[in-house]
Amino acid sequence: MLDFKSDNYYMNQALRQARQADAADEVPIGAVIVKDGEVIGRAFNQVETLNDATAHAEILAITQASSKINNWRLSGSTLYVTKEPCPMCAGAIVNSRIDKVVFGLQDSNGGGCGGAFNIHNHDGLLHKYEIKGGFMELESLEIIQDFFQRRRQEKKASKKNPPLLD
């Protein structure tokens, strides 16, 4: 039986969002924000679609959640995201007062929640949040690896078969 209040349940919803990003030819990262057992925000990366460098899944989900509860303070909420938030998103999480972040794939090169930076736990910030990293990491990794492998294959194929000139 499904536990509709479990980390697995909500992370699977974030993975669903990541698959939507993949279908839209966006880097497949998905995010879901939950407060009091209710999903109040969900989004996937839309950087290319919106032509906006800030249109990360986390930022879009925060905007949606804040709009839904009519408050920028998301205290008492948990963010589920398929990849460790970048420094920009980690800062937005601090500013929105989210209490907990559960993420899949760790990012040792650019992660803002312990991978490369520890923004979530910086002494100078007014708000800190709990981290649960590496949760359902293999599922998150598979989606991203498939996406970039497909991209490399498409690039390779386009070099072999350049478009015909008119």
Secondary structure as GFF3:
##gff-version 3
##sequence-region A 1 166
A	DSSP	alpha_helix	7	23	.	.	.	ID=ss1
A	DSSP	beta_strand	30	35	.	.	.	ID=ss2
A	DSSP	beta_strand	38	44	.	.	.	ID=ss3
A	DSSP	alpha_helix	47	50	.	.	.	ID=ss4
A	DSSP	alpha_helix	57	69	.	.	.	ID=ss5
A	DSSP	beta_strand	77	83	.	.	.	ID=ss6
A	DSSP	alpha_helix	87	96	.	.	.	ID=ss7
A	DSSP	beta_strand	100	105	.	.	.	ID=ss8
A	DSSP	three_ten_helix	119	121	.	.	.	ID=ss9
A	DSSP	beta_strand	130	132	.	.	.	ID=ss10
A	DSSP	alpha_helix	137	160	.	.	.	ID=ss11
###
